[in-house]
Amino acid sequence: MSADRHGHTHRLDLADATVREWDATVVAADPEQGIVLDRSAFYPGGGGQPPDEGVLLWGGVRTRIAGTRRGDELYLLPVEGDPLPPPGTAVRGALDDERRTALMRTHSGLHVLTGVVLRDFGAKVTGGNMEPLTARMDFDLAEVPADFKDRVAEAVNAEITADRPIVVRTLPREEAYAIPDLIRTATDLLPPDIEQVRIVDVVGLDLQADGGTHVASTAMVGRVEVVKMENKGRGFRRLRVRIV
């Protein structure tokens, strides 16, 4: 199976996160399972990034997509009550641009954050989650200085202002695993059957395996506010951030 496919679906989002509209053909449609397309730019969710939302347009009909489900196929989940396009139907897919762009900015901002915390404090990520323009990240960090939150915010925004390119590429698994700190979480979550590893490189700051969508440079993130730091016990620190 090609690295850019999920079942019968060619995933456009993996190669080009700027795609917002595209033409596709319905492969399958089931009220219980969802809709399968031959081509899709809907990010299915994963790595803390929620799935995209949007619409399918066909024959004068509008089917709203509220989420996705991953199994043997990549299923698009329509809003309850919306019509399903029959298999073989030509459709025009369109993402919710505001939501996708906000999630791209947020995800890239978190890569800057994790790069700064690893570089300046030697701490890896233990968990995290994001919504459009808000997020939390947990770090394996037993002790922090009193001004930790402010120092992190200052360093993160300096890296954003530096306008570092953000580059996505794919490497063979063996080559990727030779890169120090490529797996940025405290636990390696990459399935053992993955032969090609997708890499997101915030050039000069952060390099890690990642399947999400990103902006093209750190300057496109905006400004990151570190809203709160929480002590979660057992040496874990949680940072809550907002993108503005």
C-alpha positions as CSV (number, residue, x, y, z in Angstrom):
1,M,0.0,0.0,0.0
2,S,1.3,3.4,-1.0
3,A,2.2,5.8,1.9
4,D,-0.2,8.4,0.5
5,R,-3.3,6.0,0.4
6,H,-5.7,4.8,3.0
7,G,-7.7,1.9,1.6
8,H,-9.2,3.1,-1.7
9,T,-8.6,6.8,-0.9
10,H,-5.6,8.8,-2.2
11,R,-4.9,11.3,0.6
12,L,-4.2,14.7,-0.9
13,D,-3.6,16.3,2.5
14,L,-0.3,14.4,3.0
15,A,1.4,16.0,0.1
16,D,-0.2,19.4,0.0
17,A,-1.9,20.9,3.0
18,T,-3.1,23.9,1.0
19,V,-5.7,21.9,-1.0
20,R,-9.1,23.1,0.0
21,E,-11.3,22.0,-2.9
22,W,-10.9,19.0,-5.3
23,D,-12.9,16.6,-7.5
24,A,-13.5,13.0,-6.5
25,T,-15.6,10.0,-7.2
26,V,-17.6,8.1,-4.5
27,V,-16.3,4.6,-4.0
28,A,-18.7,3.6,-1.4
29,A,-21.5,5.1,0.7
30,D,-23.2,3.5,3.6
31,P,-25.5,5.1,6.3
32,E,-23.7,3.2,9.0
33,Q,-20.1,3.3,7.8
34,G,-19.9,6.7,6.0
35,I,-18.6,7.8,2.6
36,V,-15.4,6.6,0.8
37,L,-13.9,8.8,-1.9
38,D,-11.2,7.9,-4.4
39,R,-9.4,11.2,-3.5
40,S,-9.7,13.2,-0.3
41,A,-8.1,16.2,1.4
42,F,-9.9,15.6,4.7
43,Y,-7.4,15.1,7.4
44,P,-8.7,12.1,9.3
45,G,-7.5,13.1,12.7
46,G,-4.6,11.8,14.7
47,G,-1.5,12.9,16.7
48,G,-3.7,15.2,18.7
49,Q,-5.1,17.0,15.7
50,P,-8.8,16.7,15.2
51,P,-10.3,15.8,11.8
52,D,-11.4,18.3,9.2
53,E,-15.0,19.3,8.5
54,G,-16.5,20.4,5.2
55,V,-18.9,19.5,2.4
56,L,-19.4,17.3,-0.6
57,L,-21.3,19.0,-3.5
58,W,-23.0,16.8,-6.1
59,G,-25.9,17.2,-8.5
60,G,-27.1,20.4,-6.8
61,V,-27.0,18.6,-3.4
62,R,-24.8,19.6,-0.4
63,T,-23.7,16.9,2.0
64,R,-22.0,18.2,5.1
65,I,-19.1,16.2,6.5
66,A,-18.8,16.4,10.3
67,G,-15.8,14.1,10.8
68,T,-14.1,10.9,9.8
69,R,-13.6,7.3,10.9
70,R,-10.6,5.2,10.1
71,G,-10.7,1.5,9.5
72,D,-9.7,-0.5,6.5
73,E,-11.1,2.6,4.6
74,L,-11.1,6.3,5.3
75,Y,-14.8,7.0,6.0
76,L,-16.2,10.5,5.8
77,L,-19.1,11.0,8.3
78,P,-22.0,13.1,7.0
79,V,-24.2,15.2,9.3
80,E,-27.2,13.1,10.4
81,G,-30.0,13.5,7.9
82,D,-27.9,14.7,5.0
83,P,-28.1,12.7,1.8
84,L,-25.4,10.2,0.8
85,P,-24.1,10.4,-2.8
86,P,-24.4,7.0,-4.4
87,P,-21.2,5.0,-5.4
88,G,-19.9,6.3,-8.8
89,T,-21.1,9.9,-8.2
90,A,-18.8,12.7,-9.1
91,V,-18.5,15.1,-6.2
92,R,-16.7,18.3,-5.4
93,G,-15.1,18.2,-1.9
94,A,-14.5,21.4,0.0
95,L,-12.9,21.8,3.5
96,D,-14.0,24.3,6.1
97,D,-11.1,26.6,5.3
98,E,-11.2,28.6,8.6
99,R,-11.0,25.5,10.7
100,R,-8.3,23.8,8.7
101,T,-6.1,26.9,8.6
102,A,-6.5,27.4,12.3
103,L,-5.5,23.8,13.0
104,M,-2.5,24.1,10.7
105,R,-1.4,27.2,12.6
106,T,-2.0,25.5,15.9
107,H,-0.1,22.3,15.0
108,S,2.9,24.1,13.6
109,G,3.0,26.3,16.7
110,L,3.1,23.2,18.9
111,H,6.1,21.9,16.9
112,V,7.8,25.2,17.7
113,L,6.9,24.8,21.3
114,T,8.1,21.2,21.6
115,G,11.3,22.2,19.8
116,V,12.0,25.0,22.2
117,V,11.3,22.9,25.3
118,L,13.5,20.0,24.1
119,R,16.3,22.4,23.2
120,D,16.2,24.6,26.2
121,F,15.1,22.2,28.9
122,G,15.7,18.7,27.5
123,A,12.1,17.6,28.0
124,K,10.1,15.3,25.7
125,V,6.3,15.3,25.2
126,T,4.2,12.9,27.1
127,G,0.8,13.9,25.7
128,G,-1.2,16.6,24.1
129,N,-4.3,17.7,22.3
130,M,-5.4,20.6,20.2
131,E,-8.5,22.4,19.0
132,P,-8.5,25.3,16.5
133,L,-6.1,28.0,18.1
134,T,-6.0,26.3,21.5
135,A,-3.9,23.4,22.8
136,R,-2.3,21.7,25.7
137,M,1.0,19.9,25.8
138,D,2.4,17.7,28.6
139,F,6.1,17.4,29.2
140,D,8.3,15.0,31.2
141,L,9.8,17.8,33.3
142,A,10.5,17.2,37.0
143,E,11.7,20.7,37.9
144,V,11.3,24.1,36.2
145,P,12.5,27.6,37.0
146,A,10.1,30.1,38.4
147,D,10.0,32.0,35.2
148,F,9.6,28.9,33.0
149,K,6.3,29.9,31.4
150,D,7.5,33.3,30.4
151,R,10.9,32.0,29.1
152,V,9.1,29.4,27.0
153,A,6.7,32.0,25.5
154,E,9.5,34.4,24.7
155,A,11.6,31.7,23.0
156,V,8.7,30.3,21.1
157,N,7.7,33.7,19.7
158,A,11.3,34.5,18.8
159,E,11.4,31.4,16.7
160,I,8.1,32.3,15.1
161,T,9.4,35.8,14.2
162,A,12.5,34.1,12.7
163,D,10.2,32.9,9.9
164,R,11.8,29.4,9.8
165,P,10.6,27.3,6.8
166,I,8.5,24.2,7.7
167,V,9.3,21.4,5.3
168,V,7.4,18.0,4.9
169,R,9.2,15.0,3.5
170,T,9.1,11.2,3.6
171,L,12.0,8.9,4.6
172,P,12.5,5.2,4.7
173,R,12.0,4.0,8.3
174,E,15.6,2.9,8.8
175,E,16.9,6.3,7.7
176,A,14.4,8.2,9.7
177,Y,15.2,6.3,12.9
178,A,18.8,7.2,12.5
179,I,17.9,10.8,13.2
180,P,18.3,11.7,17.0
181,D,15.1,12.6,18.8
182,L,13.0,12.1,15.7
183,I,10.3,10.4,17.8
184,R,9.4,13.4,20.0
185,T,7.0,11.7,22.4
186,A,8.3,9.9,25.4
187,T,7.0,6.6,23.9
188,D,7.4,5.6,20.3
189,L,3.9,5.4,18.9
190,L,4.8,4.6,15.3
191,P,3.3,1.3,14.2
192,P,5.9,-1.3,13.4
193,D,4.5,-2.0,9.9
194,I,5.1,1.6,8.7
195,E,7.9,1.5,6.2
196,Q,7.9,5.2,5.1
197,V,8.0,7.8,7.8
198,R,6.6,11.3,7.2
199,I,8.9,14.0,8.6
200,V,8.0,17.6,9.5
201,D,11.1,19.8,9.7
202,V,10.9,23.2,11.3
203,V,14.3,24.0,9.8
204,G,17.0,24.6,12.3
205,L,14.7,24.0,15.3
206,D,12.6,20.9,15.3
207,L,12.5,17.6,13.3
208,Q,10.0,14.9,14.1
209,A,7.8,12.2,12.7
210,D,4.3,13.6,12.1
211,G,1.3,13.0,10.0
212,G,-0.6,16.3,10.5
213,T,-1.1,19.4,8.4
214,H,1.2,22.5,8.8
215,V,1.7,26.0,7.5
216,A,4.7,26.7,5.3
217,S,6.7,28.8,7.8
218,T,6.8,29.7,11.5
219,A,5.8,33.3,10.7
220,M,2.4,32.0,9.5
221,V,1.6,30.6,13.0
222,G,0.9,34.0,14.5
223,R,1.7,34.7,18.2
224,V,1.7,31.9,20.8
225,E,0.5,32.8,24.3
226,V,1.4,30.4,27.1
227,V,-1.8,30.8,29.1
228,K,-1.1,28.5,32.0
229,M,1.3,25.9,33.4
230,E,0.0,23.0,35.6
231,N,1.9,20.5,37.7
232,K,0.3,17.2,36.9
233,G,2.5,15.2,39.4
234,R,5.1,12.5,38.8
235,G,7.4,15.1,37.1
236,F,4.9,16.1,34.4
237,R,4.2,19.7,33.5
238,R,1.2,20.8,31.3
239,L,1.3,23.9,29.2
240,R,-1.9,25.4,27.9
241,V,-1.4,27.7,24.9
242,R,-3.5,30.0,22.7
243,I,-2.6,31.1,19.1
244,V,-3.5,34.7,18.3
